[in-house]
Amino acid sequence: MAENPASNGAPALNALAQYCKDFSFENPNAPRSLQQQAEGPQINLQVNVNAKQLAEADFEVDLTLEGDAKIGGKEVLFAFELTYSGVFRIQNIPQEQLHPVVMIECPRLLFPFARQMVAEAVRNGGFPPLYIDPIDFVALYRQRAAEVQGQQNGEGQTLS
């Protein structure tokens, strides 16, 4: 019988469940948008990660991918919004490292599944599949931390 690494004090990160929480795909200008285009579309993508604690060691993590493809900066070929979520059990991680594990490692585990859902939806919408480039969740985490720090430093100050 295999021993659970968390039972001997080793750090452990386990995905208990993963699921599509919300998904929307729009092809608002079909069938016109499906015709051959003179130029390639401009792809816009926004990524967001949110988490909430469900129990002492359990966290729900939401990875939201929101994007669109436009021609000429205005005509929408397609648009999508996906919130792909997972429930993770995290054990034997020092408290000061818990937030980075939840906000970096958990979405990193969810991303390949969310990426595949977007690619298939775009393909099923009549376009070539959109394979989102890998996301650097460490850089995203640092960027969000800097934004929060900047907002906190700006509180209580007035501009003259």
C-alpha positions in Angstrom: 0.0 0.0 0.0 1.4 3.4 -1.0 2.0 5.9 1.7 0.4 9.4 1.4 3.4 11.9 1.3 1.4 14.4 3.3 1.1 12.0 6.2 4.8 12.0 6.8 5.1 15.8 6.7 6.1 16.1 3.1 4.6 19.0 1.1 1.6 17.9 -1.0 -0.6 19.5 -3.6 -3.5 17.4 -4.8 -6.2 18.2 -7.3 -9.5 16.9 -5.8 -11.7 18.1 -8.7 -11.5 20.3 -11.8 -14.5 21.6 -13.8 -15.8 24.2 -16.2 -17.6 26.8 -14.0 -18.6 29.1 -16.8 -18.0 29.2 -20.6 -19.2 31.4 -23.4 -18.3 31.5 -27.0 -19.7 34.0 -29.5 -19.5 34.2 -33.3 -21.6 37.4 -33.6 -21.0 38.1 -37.3 -21.4 34.6 -38.8 -21.5 33.7 -41.5 -19.7 36.8 -42.8 -16.9 36.3 -40.2 -16.2 32.9 -41.6 -15.2 34.2 -45.0 -11.5 34.5 -46.0 -10.0 37.6 -44.4 -7.5 39.9 -46.1 -5.5 40.2 -42.9 -5.0 38.1 -39.8 -7.0 38.8 -36.8 -5.8 40.7 -33.7 -6.1 38.3 -30.8 -6.7 39.8 -27.3 -6.4 37.8 -24.2 -6.9 38.6 -20.5 -6.0 36.1 -17.7 -7.2 36.3 -14.2 -6.7 34.0 -11.2 -8.9 34.0 -8.1 -8.9 31.7 -5.1 -11.0 31.1 -2.0 -10.4 28.8 0.9 -13.0 26.1 1.4 -11.5 24.3 4.4 -8.3 24.3 6.3 -6.3 22.7 3.5 -8.7 23.0 0.6 -8.9 25.8 -1.9 -11.0 26.5 -5.0 -9.0 28.2 -7.7 -10.6 29.9 -10.7 -8.6 30.5 -13.9 -10.5 32.9 -16.1 -9.5 33.3 -19.8 -11.3 36.0 -21.7 -10.5 36.9 -25.2 -11.5 37.9 -28.7 -10.3 38.1 -32.3 -10.9 41.3 -34.2 -10.3 42.4 -37.8 -9.2 46.0 -38.2 -9.4 46.5 -34.5 -13.2 46.7 -34.5 -15.0 43.8 -36.2 -15.3 40.9 -33.8 -14.7 37.5 -35.4 -15.2 35.6 -32.2 -15.1 36.1 -28.4 -14.9 33.8 -25.5 -14.9 33.7 -21.7 -14.0 30.7 -19.7 -13.7 30.2 -16.0 -12.1 26.8 -15.4 -11.8 25.8 -11.8 -10.3 23.3 -9.5 -10.4 22.2 -5.9 -7.0 21.6 -4.4 -5.8 20.2 -1.2 -2.5 21.7 0.0 -0.7 20.2 3.0 2.5 20.8 4.8 3.3 24.1 3.0 4.7 26.9 5.2 2.2 29.7 5.6 4.4 32.3 3.9 4.6 30.0 0.8 0.9 29.1 0.7 -0.4 32.1 -1.3 2.2 31.7 -4.1 1.4 27.9 -4.4 -2.3 28.6 -4.6 -1.9 31.5 -7.1 0.9 30.0 -9.3 1.0 26.2 -9.1 -2.8 25.6 -9.1 -3.6 27.7 -12.2 -0.5 26.1 -13.9 -2.1 22.7 -13.4 -5.5 24.0 -14.7 -4.2 25.8 -17.8 -3.7 22.9 -20.2 -7.3 21.9 -19.8 -8.6 25.4 -20.2 -6.4 25.9 -23.2 -7.8 22.8 -24.9 -11.4 23.9 -24.2 -10.8 27.3 -25.8 -9.1 25.7 -28.9 -11.9 23.3 -29.4 -14.6 26.0 -29.0 -12.9 28.2 -31.5 -12.5 25.3 -34.0 -16.2 24.3 -33.5 -17.1 28.0 -34.1 -15.7 27.6 -37.7 -12.2 29.0 -37.2 -8.8 27.4 -36.9 -8.2 26.4 -33.3 -6.7 29.0 -31.1 -3.8 27.5 -29.1 -3.1 30.0 -26.3 0.7 30.4 -25.7 1.9 29.1 -22.3 1.3 31.6 -19.5 4.0 32.5 -17.1 2.0 32.4 -13.8 5.1 33.5 -11.8 5.3 36.8 -13.8 1.5 37.2 -13.6 1.7 36.7 -9.8 4.5 39.3 -9.4 2.7 41.8 -11.6 -0.5 41.5 -9.5 1.5 41.7 -6.3 3.1 44.9 -7.6 -0.3 46.3 -8.5 -1.7 45.6 -5.1 1.4 47.1 -3.4 1.1 50.2 -5.6 -2.5 50.6 -4.6 -1.7 50.2 -0.9 1.1 52.7 -1.1 -1.3 55.2 -2.8 -4.0 55.0 -0.1 -4.5 58.1 2.0 -2.3 60.3 -0.3 -3.8 63.3 -2.0 -2.4 64.9 -5.2 -1.8 68.6 -5.1 
